[in-house]
Every structure is written in structure tokens, then in C-alpha cells.
Amino acid sequence: MSRLVVISNRVAVPSKDASANQGGLAVALLSALREHGGIWFGWSGETTEHFTGEIHRTEGDGVTTATIDLEEQDIDEYYNGYANRTLWPLFHYRIDLTEFERDFAGGYKRVNERFADTVLPLVEPDDLVWVHDYHLIPLGQKLRDRGMRNRLGFFLHTPWPPSRLLVSLPSHAQLVESLFAYDVIGFHTEDWLDSFRRYVVDMMGGSLGPNDTVTANGRTVRAIVAPIGIDTAEFEATTLSDEARFTKERMYMSSTGRSLIVGVDRLDYSKGLRERFLGYERFLQNQPDRRGLVYLLQIAPPSREKVNTYQEIRADLDALSGRINGEFADMDWTPIRYVNQGYPRPQLAGIYRAARVALVTPLRDGMNLVAKEYVAAQDPADPGVLILSSFAGAAAQMKAAVLVNPYSAEELADAIVTALAMPREERVRRWQTLIDGVRREDVFWWCALFLDALEDARVREPA
């Protein structure tokens, strides 16, 4: 079996207690690394005055990690700049928030070259190399330029935008062409894959071939759908832990008999939090008899706090939640509990289990694993109801959820009414369909699906 080299912007540090605080992606990749052997390489999260390429290696729980420090300018231009102010909004269809700065593009190119230079000596000839996400799209080409012939895979964790949006990126042609350095490219959904194919055919004069292959400019890559899942068995077990049980009881005691509606999202404009608050407000306006009987707990830990757009989101949501609470709250009831901090996975599992309804309503999302975690946390005899955006990647797999248009406050309000009034028999039927899929197509299924495709790829001949 070939070794595995995982490359991503950030690296999960392995530990025996990893599953308590790490998401499903980290758990799956650490498991794959233990099975195959190999290295997880990426940025340490630390800065250095001058980039040296020094690699910090750690060994733990059967996994080796290797990280490098970046200069402050690298972080400003590559991470805060091109990754999070150019590609992230563009890939989430927010061209109005996309910033096109030459310095950002320069930093993105420079850091990808630094990754290539420093990881190359760590890679053995038979290794499988798996690159992750929009931060490192050009890395495969940088590695090929340096003589790498290994089987190279790339997985995109975000949506892939339609051509009419992607062409607004000044370097769109070079970015897409660099993907053809990989042997296998993975997308969460058929929609994102189709957008990629359409660009290749319409903008590059490429063609589609058998076995999911796409060819352009004399180079062929296999492009597949591989929807990521969660570590379902682990999360179901976590839900039954003492910490999760205590958290669930704590939620019941604090709710004083009211139905809990929960939302758990990183503080990001792609998550549709403003639209969610407005939909919940419409529910309160349309259903005066239900006021005081429900409350919304929105957990939204901050992210990318150095980016101005995110500071504006936080200020907007602070004001909006305050206005809604000011208008509808009573002396013993607050309609929205808005919390800007994260919680360990066992506590989240307990919150999910206590919630009658989950609102997972992003405006655009590559997948959304909160939806799957919520389903995995439910009591089989009395499950809650998942309200899911039609624009989340998870909607393609989770059609038994209550699917909504997150832009419509009226539709979201109606969905909340439907979820709260849903009979137990229907809730159980919907949940059973959902949990069957979440168990079947878990994160290990996803990992095996992609790596099997990469194993099948032919090692490239010398140029």
C-alpha cells in the first residue's frame, strides 16, 4: 500500500483524544494517515520574520505532521487576501464582495511555491499526494514543475462557481489550467462538477471522456463527485457521553419547557445568518400565539476577524438580534440567544439532541456537516426536524429534510411552523431516511472513494 501525503492550509495535530474537539475531516484524514502511513503537511499557523523553509515535525498517535511558519506578508496576501477576500467570496457566488488585488495574487503564488519547495523533499516516489481546498489549487502544478511524478489528487471543499462568475477572476484561465496537473479532482456535488466541466468545455475548448475524464490542452484529469460525510459512529457515541447528556439536560432546564431551535455556523456571510434571523422574525410576526413557546439559539463563533467584511457581519448581526429581542422579548423570554463562541463536540452533540428544530440555511455551501451531525445526534424514538437550505451541498443527499430557499423569509417562517407541528410518525420517517444516508456515506466512505480513484491513476511519465 502506498504512503499518503496530505497537504492542506492548516494541519490537525493528532492526539488520542482528537475526536473530542476535531471535525470529521480531521478525524478521517488522520485515520487514513494511520492506515497508509505518511505525513500531513501545511502551515503551522505561526509567523516568522523571514521565511526559512524550516519544517517542524511532530509524531503522535501514529501520525506524522510537518508544518512551516509563514511571514506576516504571506498571511496578509495569501490567506487573508487571495484565499479569503478573493477566492472564498467568488466561489460562494458573492462577486460583490470579491476583491481583486495584484498583491493578493502575488502572495498566493509565492506561498504555493513555498509549499511546493518545502514538501517536495518529504515525498517518496510511490506516495499518494492529496491536496485540499482552494488555498492550494496551483500546488499540483508547482510540484509538477519541480519534477514530481506521483499520483496527485485535489479535493475542493467549497462550491465551484459557474463560468459567468469565474471569468471575473483576472487569472481564471491559469487557475483552471493548473488543476490539470492533478490526476483526480473531487467535488462535493454534481452541480459543482458540472460547473467545472462547463468551464473546461466552453472556455478552454476541452472535451468530456469516459470514466469521468475531462481533457483540455492535451492534458486529462479524472473529475469525480465525492460528497464528504462525518464520522457518524463516533458522533452517535459522543451524543450518549456523560458530557453530552449533561449538556442536553442543561438545555432542557434552561428552556423551561420551550422548544429549542438551533443554528450552529461559523460567522460568515455564506451561512445566511442575517436571512435566518429575518425568517425567524417573520415567524414571530406571523405566529403571535407561538411567541414565548420557542427560542432560537444561534451559535456563531467568529472567523477571519482581520477581514473587514467579517467585522461588518458581526456588527450587523449584533444589531439585528438586538432589534428582534427588543421588539418581541417578554420579562421571562428572549426569542434569540446569540452566542459568539464555539463549543466542544460533546457539548454540541447534547445541544443538537435537545433541539426540536435545526436551521441549516446557508446561502451557498460546499457541503455543510452540521446538518449531518444534527441528524446523527437525534433520539431515534423522538427525533427533531432538520430545515436545510436547498443551496447547501448536503441537500443533494438529504432530500428528506425540510428544504427551503434561505433568501425567502416567508418560506423559512413557514418551514419553522411545519417543523414544530410535524407529527412524531413523520419526524421518525424523515429521520430514518436521513440517518441511513449519513451512516452509509460517512467520512470514511468519502475518504476511500477518493483514494481508490487516486490509487487507480497511472504514475506520470517523465516530461
C-alpha positions in Angstrom: 0.0 0.0 0.0 1.3 3.5 -0.9 2.0 6.1 1.7 -0.3 9.1 1.9 0.9 12.7 2.0 -1.9 15.1 2.8 -1.3 18.8 2.1 -3.7 21.5 3.4 -3.5 25.1 4.6 -3.7 24.1 8.2 -2.9 20.8 9.9 -4.8 18.9 12.6 -2.5 17.9 15.4 -3.1 14.3 16.2 -3.9 13.1 19.8 -5.5 10.2 21.4 -8.5 12.4 22.3 -8.7 14.0 18.9 -12.3 13.2 18.2 -13.5 15.3 21.2 -12.5 18.6 19.5 -11.7 17.9 15.9 -14.2 17.8 13.0 -15.0 14.9 10.8 -12.5 15.9 8.1 -9.6 15.8 10.5 -10.7 12.5 12.0 -11.0 10.9 8.6 -7.6 12.2 7.3 -5.9 11.2 10.5 -7.4 7.7 10.2 -6.3 7.5 6.5 -2.8 8.5 7.5 -2.6 5.9 10.2 -3.8 3.2 7.7 -1.4 4.2 4.9 1.4 5.8 6.9 2.7 9.2 5.7 2.7 12.9 6.5 0.2 15.7 6.9 1.9 18.9 5.7 0.7 22.6 6.0 1.1 25.9 7.6 1.7 26.0 11.4 -0.5 29.0 12.0 2.6 30.8 13.3 4.6 33.7 11.8 8.3 34.2 11.2 10.2 37.4 10.4 11.9 35.7 7.5 10.8 32.6 5.7 13.4 29.9 6.1 11.5 26.7 5.0 12.3 25.1 8.3 10.0 22.2 8.9 8.5 21.4 12.3 7.9 17.7 12.6 5.8 16.0 15.2 4.9 12.4 15.8 1.8 11.4 17.7 -0.8 8.7 17.8 0.7 7.0 14.7 0.7 10.2 12.5 3.5 12.5 11.4 2.8 16.2 10.9 5.1 18.6 9.2 4.5 22.4 9.3 6.1 25.6 8.2 5.9 29.2 9.5 4.9 32.0 7.1 5.9 35.6 7.0 3.3 38.2 8.1 3.2 39.4 4.5 2.4 35.9 3.3 -0.5 35.6 5.7 -1.9 39.1 4.7 -1.7 38.4 0.9 -2.1 34.7 0.6 -4.5 33.8 3.5 -6.4 37.0 4.4 -6.1 38.3 0.9 -6.4 35.9 -2.1 -7.8 32.9 -0.2 -10.4 34.8 1.9 -11.1 38.0 0.1 -10.8 36.8 -3.5 -11.5 33.1 -3.9 -13.8 32.5 -0.9 -16.4 35.1 -1.8 -16.1 34.3 -5.6 -16.6 30.6 -5.0 -19.7 31.3 -2.9 -21.2 33.5 -5.6 -20.5 36.8 -3.8 -18.8 38.7 -6.6 -20.0 41.9 -4.9 -17.6 41.1 -2.0 -14.7 39.8 -4.1 -11.5 41.9 -4.1 -9.1 41.6 -7.0 -5.7 42.9 -5.8 -2.4 42.1 -7.6 -0.6 41.8 -4.3 -3.1 39.2 -3.2 -2.4 37.1 -6.3 1.3 37.5 -5.9 1.2 36.3 -2.3 -1.0 33.3 -3.3 1.6 32.3 -6.0 4.5 32.8 -3.6 3.1 30.7 -0.8 2.1 27.9 -3.1 5.7 27.9 -4.4 7.0 27.8 -0.8 4.7 24.8 0.0 6.0 23.0 -3.1 9.7 23.7 -2.3 9.4 22.5 1.3 7.1 19.5 0.9 8.9 18.0 -2.1 11.8 16.5 -0.2 9.4 14.8 2.1 7.6 12.9 -0.7 8.8 9.4 -1.7 8.4 8.2 -5.3 5.4 5.9 -4.6 3.5 8.2 -2.3 -0.1 9.3 -3.0 -0.3 13.1 -2.6 -3.7 14.6 -1.7 -4.0 18.4 -1.8 -7.0 20.1 -0.1 -9.1 23.1 -0.8 -9.0 26.5 -2.6 -5.9 27.8 -0.7 -3.7 25.4 -2.7 -5.2 25.0 -6.2 -2.0 25.8 -8.0 0.2 23.5 -5.8 -0.1 20.5 -8.1 1.3 22.4 -11.0 4.1 23.8 -8.8 5.0 20.2 -7.8 4.9 19.0 -11.4 7.2 21.9 -12.4 9.7 20.6 -9.8 9.7 17.1 -11.3 7.1 15.3 -9.2 5.6 12.3 -11.0 3.5 10.9 -8.1 -0.2 10.4 -8.3 -1.7 13.8 -7.3 -5.2 14.4 -6.1 -7.1 17.6 -5.2 -10.4 18.0 -3.3 -12.3 21.2 -3.3 -14.3 21.8 -0.1 -16.2 24.8 -1.4 -18.6 25.2 -4.3 -17.2 25.7 -7.8 -18.7 28.8 -9.3 -20.4 29.0 -12.8 -18.3 30.3 -15.6 -20.1 33.6 -15.8 -18.7 34.4 -12.3 -15.4 32.7 -12.5 -14.4 34.7 -15.6 -14.4 37.8 -13.4 -11.2 36.5 -11.8 -8.3 38.0 -13.7 -6.2 34.8 -13.7 -9.2 32.4 -14.1 -7.6 30.6 -17.1 -4.3 29.9 -15.4 -6.1 28.8 -12.2 -8.3 26.2 -14.0 -5.4 25.1 -16.2 -3.3 24.4 -13.1 -5.9 21.8 -12.0 -4.9 19.6 -14.9 -1.6 18.9 -13.1 -3.7 16.6 -10.8 -4.8 13.1 -11.7 -8.1 13.2 -9.8 -10.2 16.2 -8.7 -13.1 15.8 -6.3 -16.2 17.9 -5.8 -19.0 17.6 -3.2 -21.9 17.6 -5.7 -22.8 17.0 -9.3 -23.6 20.8 -9.6 -20.1 21.9 -8.7 -18.6 19.2 -11.0 -20.9 20.3 -13.8 -19.8 23.9 -13.4 -16.2 22.8 -13.7 -16.9 20.7 -16.8 -18.8 23.5 -18.5 -15.9 25.9 -18.0 -13.5 23.4 -19.5 -15.7 22.7 -22.5 -16.9 26.3 -23.1 -13.9 28.4 -22.1 -11.0 26.0 -22.8 -12.3 24.1 -25.8 -12.0 20.9 -23.8 -13.9 17.6 -24.0 -15.5 15.1 -21.7 -14.4 11.4 -21.9 -15.2 8.1 -20.4 -14.8 7.2 -16.7 -15.3 10.9 -15.6 -12.4 12.2 -17.5 -12.0 15.8 -18.7 -9.4 16.8 -21.3 -8.1 20.2 -22.3 -4.9 21.4 -23.9 -3.6 17.8 -24.3 -4.0 17.0 -20.6 -6.6 14.7 -19.0 -7.8 14.6 -15.4 -10.5 12.5 -13.8 -13.1 14.7 -12.1 -15.5 13.0 -9.7 -18.3 13.6 -7.2 -17.2 12.7 -3.7 -19.5 14.2 -1.0 -17.9 14.3 2.3 -19.5 12.9 5.4 -19.0 12.8 9.1 -17.6 10.1 11.5 -21.2 9.0 12.1 -20.5 6.2 14.5 -18.2 8.4 16.6 -20.7 11.2 16.7 -23.6 9.0 17.7 -21.5 7.6 20.5 -20.5 11.1 21.6 -24.2 12.0 21.8 -24.5 9.3 24.5 -21.5 10.5 26.5 -21.8 12.0 30.0 -20.9 15.5 28.8 -23.4 15.4 26.0 -26.1 14.1 28.4 -25.4 16.8 30.9 -25.5 19.5 28.2 -28.8 18.2 26.9 -30.3 18.3 30.4 -28.9 21.8 30.9 -30.6 22.9 27.7 -33.9 21.4 28.9 -33.6 23.1 32.3 -32.8 26.5 30.8 -35.6 26.3 28.2 -38.3 25.9 30.9 -40.5 23.8 28.5 -39.9 25.9 25.4 -38.9 24.2 22.1 -35.3 24.9 21.1 -34.5 25.9 17.5 -30.7 25.7 17.0 -28.3 27.1 14.4 -24.5 26.4 14.5 -22.4 28.2 12.0 -19.1 29.9 11.6 -19.6 33.7 11.5 -19.6 34.0 7.7 -21.7 35.8 5.1 -22.1 32.5 3.2 -24.1 31.0 6.1 -27.2 33.2 5.6 -27.4 34.2 9.3 -28.9 37.6 8.5 -31.6 35.9 6.3 -32.1 33.3 9.1 -32.8 36.0 11.7 -35.2 37.7 9.3 -37.0 34.5 8.6 -37.3 33.8 12.4 -38.6 37.3 12.9 -41.2 36.7 10.2 -42.2 33.5 12.1 -42.7 35.6 15.3 -44.7 38.2 13.4 -46.9 35.6 11.7 -47.4 33.3 14.7 -48.1 35.5 17.7 -49.6 32.6 19.6 -46.2 30.8 19.5 -44.2 33.6 21.0 -42.8 32.5 24.3 -43.1 28.8 23.3 -39.9 28.6 21.3 -36.5 30.2 21.2 -33.6 30.3 18.7 -30.1 29.5 20.0 -27.6 30.7 17.3 -24.0 29.7 17.9 -21.7 31.6 15.7 -18.0 31.6 16.6 -16.1 34.4 14.8 -13.7 33.6 11.9 -11.3 35.7 9.8 -11.6 38.6 12.2 -8.9 40.5 10.3 -11.1 40.8 7.2 -13.3 43.9 7.2 -16.3 42.1 5.7 -16.5 39.8 8.8 -16.3 42.6 11.2 -19.3 44.1 9.4 -21.2 40.8 9.6 -20.7 40.7 13.3 -21.9 44.3 13.8 -24.9 43.7 11.6 -26.0 40.5 13.5 -25.4 42.1 16.8 -27.8 44.9 15.8 -30.4 42.7 14.2 -30.6 40.2 17.1 -30.8 43.1 19.5 -33.7 44.7 17.5 -35.6 41.4 17.3 -35.2 40.7 21.0 -36.1 44.3 21.8 -39.3 44.1 19.8 -40.6 40.6 20.9 -38.9 39.7 24.2 -41.0 39.4 27.4 -39.9 39.6 31.0 -39.3 35.8 31.1 -38.5 35.1 27.5 -35.8 36.1 25.0 -36.5 35.0 21.4 -32.9 34.8 20.3 -29.9 33.7 22.2 -27.0 34.7 20.0 -23.6 33.4 21.1 -20.2 34.3 19.6 -18.2 31.3 20.8 -17.6 27.7 19.9 -18.2 24.6 22.0 -16.5 21.2 22.2 -18.1 18.5 20.1 -19.7 16.6 23.1 -21.5 19.8 24.1 -22.7 20.4 20.6 -24.0 16.9 20.4 -26.0 17.5 23.6 -27.4 20.8 22.2 -28.3 19.1 18.9 -30.2 16.3 20.7 -32.1 18.8 22.8 -33.2 20.8 19.8 -36.6 20.3 18.3 -35.5 22.0 15.1 -32.2 22.8 13.4 -31.8 25.7 11.0 -29.1 24.9 8.5 -29.7 27.6 5.9 -26.6 28.8 4.1 -26.9 30.9 1.0 -24.3 28.7 -0.5 -22.2 25.9 1.0 -19.9 23.2 -0.4 -21.4 20.6 1.9 -22.4 21.5 5.5 -21.5 18.9 8.1 -23.6 20.5 10.8 -26.7 19.1 9.0 -25.3 15.6 9.2 -24.2 16.0 12.9 -27.6 17.2 13.9 -29.2 14.0 12.3 -26.6 11.8 14.0 -27.4 13.3 17.4 -31.2 12.7 17.4 -33.2 10.4 19.6 -34.5 7.7 17.3 -37.8 7.5 19.1 -38.4 11.2 19.1 -36.1 13.0 16.6 -36.1 16.7 15.8 -36.5 18.2 12.3 -33.8 19.4 10.0 -34.6 22.6 8.0 -32.0 22.7 5.2 -31.1 25.2 2.5 -31.6 24.0 -1.0 -28.3 25.7 -1.8 -26.2 23.6 0.7 -24.2 20.8 -0.9 -25.8 18.5 1.7 -29.3 19.0 0.1 -28.3 16.6 -2.7 -28.0 13.8 -0.2 -30.6 14.9 2.4 -33.8 15.3 0.5 -35.9 14.0 3.5 -35.1 17.3 5.3 -37.4 20.2 5.1 -35.8 22.0 2.1 -36.1 25.8 1.9 -35.0 28.8 -0.1 -32.9 30.7 2.5 -33.5 34.0 0.8 -37.2 33.9 1.4 -38.2 35.0 5.0 -41.8 33.8 4.3 -40.6 30.3 3.2 -38.3 30.0 6.2 -41.1 31.1 8.6 -43.5 28.5 7.1 -40.8 25.8 7.4 -40.4 26.5 11.1 -44.2 26.2 11.6 -44.1 22.9 9.6 -41.3 21.5 11.7 -42.8 22.5 15.0 -46.1 20.9 14.1 -44.8 17.8 12.4 -46.2 14.6 13.9 -43.8 12.1 15.5 -44.5 9.5 12.9 -43.4 11.8 10.1 -40.4 13.0 12.1 -39.2 9.4 12.6 -39.8 8.5 9.0 -37.8 11.5 7.7 -35.0 11.0 10.3 -34.7 7.3 9.4 -34.2 8.1 5.8 -31.6 10.8 6.7 -29.7 8.7 9.2 -29.4 5.8 6.8 -27.7 8.0 4.3 -25.4 9.7 6.9 -24.3 6.3 8.2 -23.8 4.8 4.8 -21.9 7.7 3.2 -19.8 8.7 6.2 -16.4 10.3 6.2 -14.5 7.0 5.8 -16.7 6.1 2.8 -15.7 9.5 1.3 -12.0 9.0 2.0 -12.0 5.6 0.5 -13.9 6.7 -2.6 -11.4 9.4 -3.4 -8.3 7.4 -2.5 -9.5 4.4 -4.5 -9.8 6.7 -7.5 -6.3 8.1 -6.9 -4.8 4.6 -6.5 -6.2 3.7 -9.9 -4.4 6.7 -11.6 -1.3 6.0 -13.6 2.0 7.4 -12.4 3.1 10.1 -14.8 5.9 9.5 -17.2 8.9 11.8 -17.1 8.4 15.0 -19.1 
